[in-house]
Amino acid sequence: MAIIEILLPKMGESVAEATITKFVVNTGEQTEADEPLVEIATDKVDSEVPAPEDGTLIEWLVGEGDVVAVGQAIARFEVAGGDQS
């Protein structure tokens, strides 16, 4: 099983950062692809960051209330099955 980093996605041309507002999934929880992991807020919109694939959230690299730059790693995630590298 591969361990990947989940990055804060780009949300628009003028959005450079977002605030982590709520963890939807806790460390150690399994989740399915496209299920929300965390809620985020920018000055323009509130959004969710989904799980990229089926797997388990290993750890959060940020905390609720943290302001995070686009492209910054926010979590470590273990992908279920497969031999990805």
Biopython code that builds the backbone (N, CA, C, O; Angstrom):
import numpy as np
from Bio.PDB.StructureBuilder import StructureBuilder

atoms = [
    (1, "MET", "N", (0.839, -1.190, 0.000)),
    (1, "MET", "CA", (0.000, 0.000, 0.000)),
    (1, "MET", "C", (0.878, 1.245, 0.000)),
    (1, "MET", "O", (1.892, 1.318, 0.694)),
    (2, "ALA", "N", (0.465, 2.200, -0.783)),
    (2, "ALA", "CA", (1.241, 3.432, -0.926)),
    (2, "ALA", "C", (0.753, 4.491, 0.056)),
    (2, "ALA", "O", (-0.437, 4.585, 0.355)),
    (3, "ILE", "N", (1.696, 5.281, 0.548)),
    (3, "ILE", "CA", (1.360, 6.425, 1.393)),
    (3, "ILE", "C", (1.609, 7.678, 0.571)),
    (3, "ILE", "O", (2.689, 7.873, 0.013)),
    (4, "ILE", "N", (0.580, 8.528, 0.507)),
    (4, "ILE", "CA", (0.679, 9.759, -0.275)),
    (4, "ILE", "C", (0.404, 10.954, 0.630)),
    (4, "ILE", "O", (-0.154, 10.807, 1.718)),
    (5, "GLU", "N", (0.799, 12.127, 0.173)),
    (5, "GLU", "CA", (0.447, 13.365, 0.866)),
    (5, "GLU", "C", (-0.732, 13.991, 0.144)),
    (5, "GLU", "O", (-0.772, 14.031, -1.086)),
    (6, "ILE", "N", (-1.677, 14.473, 0.905)),
    (6, "ILE", "CA", (-2.804, 15.204, 0.337)),
    (6, "ILE", "C", (-2.464, 16.680, 0.429)),
    (6, "ILE", "O", (-2.132, 17.189, 1.499)),
    (7, "LEU", "N", (-2.551, 17.364, -0.713)),
    (7, "LEU", "CA", (-2.198, 18.779, -0.795)),
    (7, "LEU", "C", (-3.450, 19.635, -0.822)),
    (7, "LEU", "O", (-4.500, 19.201, -1.296)),
    (8, "LEU", "N", (-3.336, 20.859, -0.309)),
    (8, "LEU", "CA", (-4.441, 21.802, -0.430)),
    (8, "LEU", "C", (-4.578, 22.149, -1.905)),
    (8, "LEU", "O", (-3.637, 22.673, -2.501)),
    (9, "PRO", "N", (-5.738, 21.865, -2.508)),
    (9, "PRO", "CA", (-5.886, 22.083, -3.954)),
    (9, "PRO", "C", (-6.014, 23.555, -4.324)),
    (9, "PRO", "O", (-6.380, 24.396, -3.503)),
    (10, "LYS", "N", (-5.703, 23.839, -5.583)),
    (10, "LYS", "CA", (-5.903, 25.183, -6.124)),
    (10, "LYS", "C", (-7.402, 25.408, -6.274)),
    (10, "LYS", "O", (-8.120, 24.538, -6.769)),
    (11, "MET", "N", (-7.873, 26.576, -5.846)),
    (11, "MET", "CA", (-9.309, 26.837, -5.860)),
    (11, "MET", "C", (-9.695, 28.041, -6.697)),
    (11, "MET", "O", (-10.841, 28.487, -6.637)),
    (12, "GLY", "N", (-8.788, 28.566, -7.459)),
    (12, "GLY", "CA", (-9.072, 29.728, -8.289)),
    (12, "GLY", "C", (-7.826, 30.561, -8.465)),
    (12, "GLY", "O", (-6.868, 30.441, -7.702)),
    (13, "GLU", "N", (-7.847, 31.403, -9.471)),
    (13, "GLU", "CA", (-6.683, 32.225, -9.820)),
    (13, "GLU", "C", (-6.179, 33.076, -8.659)),
    (13, "GLU", "O", (-4.973, 33.163, -8.430)),
    (14, "SER", "N", (-7.099, 33.705, -7.925)),
    (14, "SER", "CA", (-6.680, 34.672, -6.909)),
    (14, "SER", "C", (-6.622, 34.091, -5.494)),
    (14, "SER", "O", (-6.321, 34.816, -4.546)),
    (15, "VAL", "N", (-6.903, 32.805, -5.341)),
    (15, "VAL", "CA", (-6.902, 32.187, -4.017)),
    (15, "VAL", "C", (-5.539, 31.555, -3.755)),
    (15, "VAL", "O", (-5.133, 30.628, -4.455)),
    (16, "ALA", "N", (-4.834, 32.061, -2.744)),
    (16, "ALA", "CA", (-3.487, 31.579, -2.436)),
    (16, "ALA", "C", (-3.438, 30.752, -1.157)),
    (16, "ALA", "O", (-2.465, 30.039, -0.912)),
    (17, "GLU", "N", (-4.503, 30.847, -0.329)),
    (17, "GLU", "CA", (-4.505, 30.132, 0.942)),
    (17, "GLU", "C", (-5.934, 29.875, 1.393)),
    (17, "GLU", "O", (-6.884, 30.472, 0.884)),
    (18, "ALA", "N", (-6.064, 28.972, 2.361)),
    (18, "ALA", "CA", (-7.371, 28.647, 2.932)),
    (18, "ALA", "C", (-7.187, 28.338, 4.413)),
    (18, "ALA", "O", (-6.094, 27.992, 4.861)),
    (19, "THR", "N", (-8.278, 28.470, 5.160)),
    (19, "THR", "CA", (-8.274, 28.140, 6.582)),
    (19, "THR", "C", (-8.911, 26.768, 6.775)),
    (19, "THR", "O", (-9.978, 26.486, 6.230)),
    (20, "ILE", "N", (-8.249, 25.923, 7.553)),
    (20, "ILE", "CA", (-8.796, 24.608, 7.891)),
    (20, "ILE", "C", (-9.892, 24.843, 8.930)),
    (20, "ILE", "O", (-9.607, 25.302, 10.036)),
    (21, "THR", "N", (-11.148, 24.531, 8.583)),
    (21, "THR", "CA", (-12.244, 24.827, 9.505)),
    (21, "THR", "C", (-12.723, 23.616, 10.297)),
    (21, "THR", "O", (-13.107, 23.753, 11.459)),
    (22, "LYS", "N", (-12.705, 22.411, 9.675)),
    (22, "LYS", "CA", (-13.210, 21.235, 10.397)),
    (22, "LYS", "C", (-12.679, 19.961, 9.768)),
    (22, "LYS", "O", (-12.756, 19.782, 8.553)),
    (23, "PHE", "N", (-12.137, 19.070, 10.602)),
    (23, "PHE", "CA", (-11.758, 17.740, 10.131)),
    (23, "PHE", "C", (-13.023, 16.888, 10.073)),
    (23, "PHE", "O", (-13.736, 16.771, 11.070)),
    (24, "VAL", "N", (-13.304, 16.300, 8.928)),
    (24, "VAL", "CA", (-14.463, 15.427, 8.759)),
    (24, "VAL", "C", (-14.075, 13.982, 9.078)),
    (24, "VAL", "O", (-14.889, 13.210, 9.585)),
    (25, "VAL", "N", (-12.830, 13.626, 8.777)),
    (25, "VAL", "CA", (-12.304, 12.277, 9.020)),
    (25, "VAL", "C", (-11.200, 12.371, 10.073)),
    (25, "VAL", "O", (-10.350, 13.259, 10.010)),
    (26, "ASN", "N", (-11.216, 11.470, 11.021)),
    (26, "ASN", "CA", (-10.200, 11.440, 12.071)),
    (26, "ASN", "C", (-9.035, 10.538, 11.687)),
    (26, "ASN", "O", (-9.175, 9.660, 10.835)),
    (27, "THR", "N", (-7.903, 10.753, 12.309)),
    (27, "THR", "CA", (-6.724, 9.921, 12.097)),
    (27, "THR", "C", (-7.082, 8.456, 12.337)),
    (27, "THR", "O", (-7.729, 8.115, 13.327)),
    (28, "GLY", "N", (-6.647, 7.590, 11.404)),
    (28, "GLY", "CA", (-6.907, 6.159, 11.522)),
    (28, "GLY", "C", (-8.203, 5.698, 10.888)),
    (28, "GLY", "O", (-8.435, 4.496, 10.763)),
    (29, "GLU", "N", (-9.056, 6.632, 10.484)),
    (29, "GLU", "CA", (-10.329, 6.264, 9.864)),
    (29, "GLU", "C", (-10.149, 5.910, 8.400)),
    (29, "GLU", "O", (-9.348, 6.517, 7.690)),
    (30, "GLN", "N", (-10.913, 4.912, 7.960)),
    (30, "GLN", "CA", (-10.940, 4.556, 6.547)),
    (30, "GLN", "C", (-11.989, 5.408, 5.861)),
    (30, "GLN", "O", (-12.991, 5.794, 6.463)),
    (31, "THR", "N", (-11.742, 5.694, 4.587)),
    (31, "THR", "CA", (-12.673, 6.493, 3.810)),
    (31, "THR", "C", (-12.660, 6.016, 2.367)),
    (31, "THR", "O", (-11.745, 5.309, 1.945)),
    (32, "GLU", "N", (-13.665, 6.403, 1.626)),
    (32, "GLU", "CA", (-13.758, 6.040, 0.218)),
    (32, "GLU", "C", (-13.404, 7.241, -0.643)),
    (32, "GLU", "O", (-13.477, 8.388, -0.204)),
    (33, "ALA", "N", (-13.018, 6.950, -1.879)),
    (33, "ALA", "CA", (-12.677, 8.008, -2.830)),
    (33, "ALA", "C", (-13.805, 9.029, -2.916)),
    (33, "ALA", "O", (-14.982, 8.671, -2.933)),
    (34, "ASP", "N", (-13.435, 10.292, -2.968)),
    (34, "ASP", "CA", (-14.336, 11.430, -3.130)),
    (34, "ASP", "C", (-15.154, 11.789, -1.887)),
    (34, "ASP", "O", (-15.926, 12.747, -1.924)),
    (35, "GLU", "N", (-15.004, 11.048, -0.796)),
    (35, "GLU", "CA", (-15.655, 11.458, 0.448)),
    (35, "GLU", "C", (-14.865, 12.620, 1.045)),
    (35, "GLU", "O", (-13.637, 12.627, 0.966)),
    (36, "PRO", "N", (-15.545, 13.606, 1.643)),
    (36, "PRO", "CA", (-14.824, 14.748, 2.216)),
    (36, "PRO", "C", (-13.934, 14.341, 3.387)),
    (36, "PRO", "O", (-14.331, 13.560, 4.251)),
    (37, "LEU", "N", (-12.718, 14.892, 3.392)),
    (37, "LEU", "CA", (-11.778, 14.672, 4.493)),
    (37, "LEU", "C", (-11.771, 15.847, 5.456)),
    (37, "LEU", "O", (-11.685, 15.673, 6.671)),
    (38, "VAL", "N", (-11.864, 17.067, 4.883)),
    (38, "VAL", "CA", (-11.719, 18.277, 5.680)),
    (38, "VAL", "C", (-12.515, 19.408, 5.029)),
    (38, "VAL", "O", (-12.653, 19.464, 3.807)),
    (39, "GLU", "N", (-13.034, 20.304, 5.861)),
    (39, "GLU", "CA", (-13.710, 21.503, 5.368)),
    (39, "GLU", "C", (-12.733, 22.667, 5.447)),
    (39, "GLU", "O", (-11.996, 22.811, 6.422)),
    (40, "ILE", "N", (-12.739, 23.496, 4.403)),
    (40, "ILE", "CA", (-11.842, 24.649, 4.335)),
    (40, "ILE", "C", (-12.638, 25.892, 3.971)),
    (40, "ILE", "O", (-13.738, 25.804, 3.426)),
    (41, "ALA", "N", (-12.068, 27.053, 4.279)),
    (41, "ALA", "CA", (-12.710, 28.324, 3.954)),
    (41, "ALA", "C", (-11.672, 29.273, 3.371)),
    (41, "ALA", "O", (-10.538, 29.348, 3.844)),
    (42, "THR", "N", (-12.084, 29.996, 2.332)),
    (42, "THR", "CA", (-11.263, 31.067, 1.779)),
    (42, "THR", "C", (-12.064, 32.352, 1.904)),
    (42, "THR", "O", (-13.194, 32.340, 2.392)),
    (43, "ASP", "N", (-11.481, 33.460, 1.463)),
    (43, "ASP", "CA", (-12.227, 34.716, 1.519)),
    (43, "ASP", "C", (-13.366, 34.736, 0.504)),
    (43, "ASP", "O", (-14.223, 35.618, 0.557)),
    (44, "LYS", "N", (-13.386, 33.775, -0.421)),
    (44, "LYS", "CA", (-14.409, 33.753, -1.459)),
    (44, "LYS", "C", (-15.417, 32.616, -1.309)),
    (44, "LYS", "O", (-16.589, 32.788, -1.646)),
    (45, "VAL", "N", (-14.982, 31.457, -0.809)),
    (45, "VAL", "CA", (-15.865, 30.288, -0.804)),
    (45, "VAL", "C", (-15.463, 29.302, 0.297)),
    (45, "VAL", "O", (-14.298, 29.223, 0.688)),
    (46, "ASP", "N", (-16.455, 28.554, 0.786)),
    (46, "ASP", "CA", (-16.191, 27.420, 1.671)),
    (46, "ASP", "C", (-16.241, 26.162, 0.815)),
    (46, "ASP", "O", (-17.035, 26.078, -0.122)),
    (47, "SER", "N", (-15.404, 25.192, 1.132)),
    (47, "SER", "CA", (-15.298, 24.006, 0.289)),
    (47, "SER", "C", (-14.855, 22.818, 1.132)),
    (47, "SER", "O", (-14.623, 22.942, 2.335)),
    (48, "GLU", "N", (-14.742, 21.662, 0.478)),
    (48, "GLU", "CA", (-14.240, 20.452, 1.111)),
    (48, "GLU", "C", (-13.106, 19.888, 0.268)),
    (48, "GLU", "O", (-13.077, 20.067, -0.950)),
    (49, "VAL", "N", (-12.178, 19.209, 0.922)),
    (49, "VAL", "CA", (-11.115, 18.498, 0.219)),
    (49, "VAL", "C", (-11.470, 17.017, 0.303)),
    (49, "VAL", "O", (-11.552, 16.468, 1.402)),
    (50, "PRO", "N", (-11.686, 16.354, -0.851)),
    (50, "PRO", "CA", (-12.091, 14.950, -0.843)),
    (50, "PRO", "C", (-10.906, 13.987, -0.778)),
    (50, "PRO", "O", (-9.769, 14.352, -1.076)),
    (51, "ALA", "N", (-11.201, 12.758, -0.383)),
    (51, "ALA", "CA", (-10.202, 11.688, -0.433)),
    (51, "ALA", "C", (-9.901, 11.384, -1.896)),
    (51, "ALA", "O", (-10.824, 11.267, -2.702)),
    (52, "PRO", "N", (-8.624, 11.255, -2.253)),
    (52, "PRO", "CA", (-8.271, 10.992, -3.645)),
    (52, "PRO", "C", (-8.617, 9.572, -4.087)),
    (52, "PRO", "O", (-8.901, 9.335, -5.261)),
    (53, "GLU", "N", (-8.592, 8.629, -3.142)),
    (53, "GLU", "CA", (-8.869, 7.218, -3.416)),
    (53, "GLU", "C", (-9.381, 6.580, -2.135)),
    (53, "GLU", "O", (-9.393, 7.216, -1.081)),
    (54, "ASP", "N", (-9.806, 5.315, -2.224)),
    (54, "ASP", "CA", (-10.138, 4.572, -1.015)),
    (54, "ASP", "C", (-8.872, 4.423, -0.179)),
    (54, "ASP", "O", (-7.792, 4.200, -0.727)),
    (55, "GLY", "N", (-8.993, 4.544, 1.129)),
    (55, "GLY", "CA", (-7.809, 4.377, 1.965)),
    (55, "GLY", "C", (-8.044, 4.820, 3.392)),
    (55, "GLY", "O", (-9.183, 4.947, 3.842)),
    (56, "THR", "N", (-6.937, 5.055, 4.106)),
    (56, "THR", "CA", (-6.969, 5.407, 5.525)),
    (56, "THR", "C", (-6.176, 6.683, 5.762)),
    (56, "THR", "O", (-5.057, 6.831, 5.271)),
    (57, "LEU", "N", (-6.763, 7.599, 6.516)),
    (57, "LEU", "CA", (-6.054, 8.816, 6.896)),
    (57, "LEU", "C", (-5.036, 8.458, 7.975)),
    (57, "LEU", "O", (-5.411, 7.990, 9.050)),
    (58, "ILE", "N", (-3.760, 8.674, 7.697)),
    (58, "ILE", "CA", (-2.702, 8.331, 8.649)),
    (58, "ILE", "C", (-2.492, 9.449, 9.659)),
    (58, "ILE", "O", (-2.449, 9.202, 10.864)),
    (59, "GLU", "N", (-2.362, 10.682, 9.170)),
    (59, "GLU", "CA", (-2.180, 11.804, 10.100)),
    (59, "GLU", "C", (-2.490, 13.124, 9.414)),
    (59, "GLU", "O", (-2.309, 13.288, 8.207)),
    (60, "TRP", "N", (-2.964, 14.055, 10.230)),
    (60, "TRP", "CA", (-3.123, 15.434, 9.778)),
    (60, "TRP", "C", (-1.800, 16.146, 9.979)),
    (60, "TRP", "O", (-1.157, 15.984, 11.016)),
    (61, "LEU", "N", (-1.387, 16.932, 9.000)),
    (61, "LEU", "CA", (-0.153, 17.710, 9.095)),
    (61, "LEU", "C", (-0.434, 19.159, 9.470)),
    (61, "LEU", "O", (0.486, 19.961, 9.627)),
    (62, "VAL", "N", (-1.722, 19.486, 9.613)),
    (62, "VAL", "CA", (-2.171, 20.836, 9.970)),
    (62, "VAL", "C", (-3.214, 20.701, 11.076)),
    (62, "VAL", "O", (-3.650, 19.595, 11.396)),
    (63, "GLY", "N", (-3.607, 21.820, 11.652)),
    (63, "GLY", "CA", (-4.627, 21.813, 12.692)),
    (63, "GLY", "C", (-5.824, 22.660, 12.298)),
    (63, "GLY", "O", (-5.732, 23.503, 11.405)),
    (64, "GLU", "N", (-6.952, 22.433, 12.971)),
    (64, "GLU", "CA", (-8.123, 23.270, 12.725)),
    (64, "GLU", "C", (-7.771, 24.710, 13.079)),
    (64, "GLU", "O", (-7.169, 24.976, 14.119)),
    (65, "GLY", "N", (-8.151, 25.629, 12.205)),
    (65, "GLY", "CA", (-7.847, 27.040, 12.401)),
    (65, "GLY", "C", (-6.575, 27.488, 11.703)),
    (65, "GLY", "O", (-6.326, 28.687, 11.576)),
    (66, "ASP", "N", (-5.760, 26.530, 11.247)),
    (66, "ASP", "CA", (-4.521, 26.881, 10.542)),
    (66, "ASP", "C", (-4.824, 27.481, 9.173)),
    (66, "ASP", "O", (-5.767, 27.069, 8.498)),
    (67, "VAL", "N", (-4.019, 28.449, 8.777)),
    (67, "VAL", "CA", (-4.078, 29.014, 7.425)),
    (67, "VAL", "C", (-3.003, 28.308, 6.613)),
    (67, "VAL", "O", (-1.828, 28.312, 6.977)),
    (68, "VAL", "N", (-3.424, 27.699, 5.501)),
    (68, "VAL", "CA", (-2.558, 26.824, 4.715)),
    (68, "VAL", "C", (-2.453, 27.348, 3.287)),
    (68, "VAL", "O", (-3.447, 27.769, 2.696)),
    (69, "ALA", "N", (-1.247, 27.318, 2.743)),
    (69, "ALA", "CA", (-1.019, 27.764, 1.364)),
    (69, "ALA", "C", (-1.468, 26.694, 0.374)),
    (69, "ALA", "O", (-1.369, 25.498, 0.647)),
    (70, "VAL", "N", (-1.964, 27.141, -0.780)),
    (70, "VAL", "CA", (-2.304, 26.221, -1.866)),
    (70, "VAL", "C", (-1.064, 25.403, -2.214)),
    (70, "VAL", "O", (0.027, 25.953, -2.361)),
    (71, "GLY", "N", (-1.234, 24.091, -2.344)),
    (71, "GLY", "CA", (-0.126, 23.205, -2.671)),
    (71, "GLY", "C", (0.605, 22.643, -1.466)),
    (71, "GLY", "O", (1.449, 21.760, -1.612)),
    (72, "GLN", "N", (0.289, 23.147, -0.263)),
    (72, "GLN", "CA", (0.930, 22.648, 0.958)),
    (72, "GLN", "C", (0.312, 21.306, 1.348)),
    (72, "GLN", "O", (-0.892, 21.106, 1.194)),
    (73, "ALA", "N", (1.136, 20.391, 1.851)),
    (73, "ALA", "CA", (0.644, 19.098, 2.336)),
    (73, "ALA", "C", (-0.191, 19.317, 3.594)),
    (73, "ALA", "O", (0.236, 20.008, 4.519)),
    (74, "ILE", "N", (-1.388, 18.722, 3.621)),
    (74, "ILE", "CA", (-2.255, 18.866, 4.789)),
    (74, "ILE", "C", (-2.456, 17.545, 5.530)),
    (74, "ILE", "O", (-2.849, 17.543, 6.697)),
    (75, "ALA", "N", (-2.187, 16.407, 4.850)),
    (75, "ALA", "CA", (-2.392, 15.104, 5.487)),
    (75, "ALA", "C", (-1.563, 14.034, 4.797)),
    (75, "ALA", "O", (-1.134, 14.187, 3.654)),
    (76, "ARG", "N", (-1.347, 12.930, 5.538)),
    (76, "ARG", "CA", (-0.744, 11.724, 4.961)),
    (76, "ARG", "C", (-1.843, 10.677, 4.894)),
    (76, "ARG", "O", (-2.622, 10.519, 5.834)),
    (77, "PHE", "N", (-1.901, 9.958, 3.766)),
    (77, "PHE", "CA", (-3.019, 9.071, 3.455)),
    (77, "PHE", "C", (-2.485, 7.765, 2.894)),
    (77, "PHE", "O", (-1.651, 7.773, 1.988)),
    (78, "GLU", "N", (-2.955, 6.644, 3.424)),
    (78, "GLU", "CA", (-2.545, 5.337, 2.913)),
    (78, "GLU", "C", (-3.598, 4.840, 1.934)),
    (78, "GLU", "O", (-4.757, 4.637, 2.298)),
    (79, "VAL", "N", (-3.183, 4.648, 0.690)),
    (79, "VAL", "CA", (-4.083, 4.189, -0.359)),
    (79, "VAL", "C", (-4.340, 2.701, -0.165)),
    (79, "VAL", "O", (-3.408, 1.927, 0.055)),
    (80, "ALA", "N", (-5.607, 2.301, -0.246)),
    (80, "ALA", "CA", (-5.971, 0.895, -0.069)),
    (80, "ALA", "C", (-5.610, 0.089, -1.310)),
    (80, "ALA", "O", (-5.927, 0.490, -2.430)),
    (81, "GLY", "N", (-4.943, -1.055, -1.107)),
    (81, "GLY", "CA", (-4.636, -1.984, -2.200)),
    (81, "GLY", "C", (-3.724, -1.408, -3.255)),
    (81, "GLY", "O", (-3.301, -0.256, -3.162)),
    (82, "GLY", "N", (-3.419, -2.208, -4.259)),
    (82, "GLY", "CA", (-2.603, -1.760, -5.383)),
    (82, "GLY", "C", (-1.150, -1.567, -5.020)),
    (82, "GLY", "O", (-0.795, -1.473, -3.845)),
    (83, "ASP", "N", (-0.316, -1.510, -6.035)),
    (83, "ASP", "CA", (1.121, -1.290, -5.867)),
    (83, "ASP", "C", (1.508, 0.018, -6.517)),
    (83, "ASP", "O", (2.167, 0.024, -7.557)),
    (84, "GLN", "N", (1.109, 1.123, -5.920)),
    (84, "GLN", "CA", (1.413, 2.426, -6.500)),
    (84, "GLN", "C", (2.741, 2.920, -5.970)),
    (84, "GLN", "O", (3.142, 2.597, -4.852)),
    (85, "SER", "N", (3.427, 3.720, -6.804)),
    (85, "SER", "CA", (4.675, 4.297, -6.329)),
    (85, "SER", "C", (4.709, 5.770, -6.579)),
    (85, "SER", "O", (5.691, 6.431, -6.243)),
]
sb = StructureBuilder()
sb.init_structure("model")
sb.init_model(0)
sb.init_chain("A")
sb.init_seg("    ")
for serial, (resi, resn, name, xyz) in enumerate(atoms, 1):
    if name == "N":
        sb.init_residue(resn, " ", resi, " ")
    sb.init_atom(name, np.array(xyz, "f"), 0.0, 1.0, " ", f" {name:<3s}", serial, name[0])
structure = sb.get_structure()
